[in-house]
Amino acid sequence: MDEVKLEQIVRNFITIIPLFKKKLLHDNCKFDKGNLNHSHFQILAVLKKEGQQPISEVAKKLFISTPNMTKLLNKLIDEDMIERIPDEKDRRVININLTEKGNIFLENKFLEFESSLKNKFSPLSQDKLNKLNDSLITLKEVLNGISSDL
């Protein structure tokens, strides 16, 4: 690929990330459930997607240090969002799993986020909505085609 075009793509990509955060995510990153923050939400989301996991695996996936992970998990346990489960095969390993309350919390947050995005997109013209949809489909295809082995 042409080096100039590649640099343009990289610059456009770098500038779009803050726009996504500012225009679409900023209002939705607030949590009205006690003192839960974005890291708590990420832990819950990993457990929702992948099911019961060893603590060390979740920490590794989210790039969270062990001391920070312990503090985050204690808060989620206090809020009854997750539970610790000893591993059946290796007693040194502790797994964590989403509770029903944690699952309901995540589902409600997703519905709130979905509603917020609908409100933000609804003023757009049909033409803009079609372009946005086509662009998002293309972006998703391109990103799925990029190797994550970096």
N, C-alpha and C positions, 0 to 999 in steps of 0.2 A: 504494500500500500504506500501511497505517496506520503512522505514524512510530514509535509505541511498539513495535509488532511488529517492525519493521525493526531498531530498537535492540536488542531482545531476541535476534534472530537473530545480529546482529553480536557481541554479548557471548558468546553460546553458542559461536559459531564461534571466537572468540579464546580461549576457555577450553578448547576441545577440542584445539587444536593442541598445547599443551604436554602434554596427557594422552596423545595419540598418541605423542609423543616419549618420554615417561617410561615408559609402560606397554608400548609395542610396539617402539619403535626403539632405545632406549638400549642394550640388550645386543647388538643387531645392528649397531651402528655401529663396533664394534671390529674392527680388521683385524689378522690374525695373519701378514701377509705383509710383513715388513720394516718400513719406516717409512711405508707408504702410509696416507694419511688420507682423510677424507671428500671433499676436493676432487679427489684422485686418482680416487676412485671415480666422482665425477660426470663427469669427463672421459672415463673409460672407458665410462660409460653412454651419454653423448652419441654417442660413436663407434659403439657397438653399435647404437644406435637409428637413426642417420642415416648411418652409413658414413663414408668418407674425407671430411675437412673441412679447409678452411684453418685454420691456427692462430688467426687473428684472429676467425673466425666462432665457434669453440668458446669463445674467451675472452669474446666479446660475449654469447653465450647464457648463460654461467655468471657473468657480471659479475666476471671476474677480470682484473686489470691485466696488462699485457704483462710487466713484470719478474717478477711472481708466476707467470704462466703459464709462462715460460721455466724457472723453477726446478722447477715441478711436472712439466713435460714431460721435463726432463732425468732426473728420478727415474724416471719411467715408462719412459723409453728404457733407462736403466741396468738396470731390472728386466725388460727385453724384453717389456713390455706393449703398447707402441706403437712405431711407426716413423715417421720423417720421410720425406716423399716430395715431391721438387720438382714443382711444377705444370708440366704439359706445355705450356701455352699462355702462361704468364707466369712467367718465371724468378725474379721477385721474390717470388712466393707460395710458401710451404711448406705442404704439407698434412700432416696426421697421420692415421694409420690404426691400427686395432686389430690386433695380431698374434694368431696362434693361441693363444699363451700367455695374452695378455690376455683373449681370448674365453673360454678355459677357466676362467680365474680368475673372471670375471664370472658364468659359469654356475654354478660351485661356490658362490659367495657367494649367488646367488639361491636355490639349493637349501637352503643353510644357513638363510637368512632364512625361506623357506617352512616349513621344518621347525620353526623356533623359533616362528613364529606358530601353527602347528598345535598345538604343545605348550601355548601360552598359551590357545588357544581351547578345547581339548579338555575342560577341566573344566566348561565352561558347559553348562547344560541345553539340550535340543533346542529348547525354546521361545525361550531367549535367543539361540541360534545362528540360528534363523529370523528373529528380530527384527533381529539384527545384519546378517544377509545382506540383508534387505529394506531396511534403513536405508542400507547401503553402496551398493546398487543405486540408490536414490533420490538419494543424495549424488553419485554419479558422474554421473547424468543431469543434475542441477542444475548441477554444476560444468562439465560439457561444454557446457551452454547459456549459460554466462557468457562474454561477449566478453573476449578477452585483449588487446584494443587499449586498454590503459590509459595 
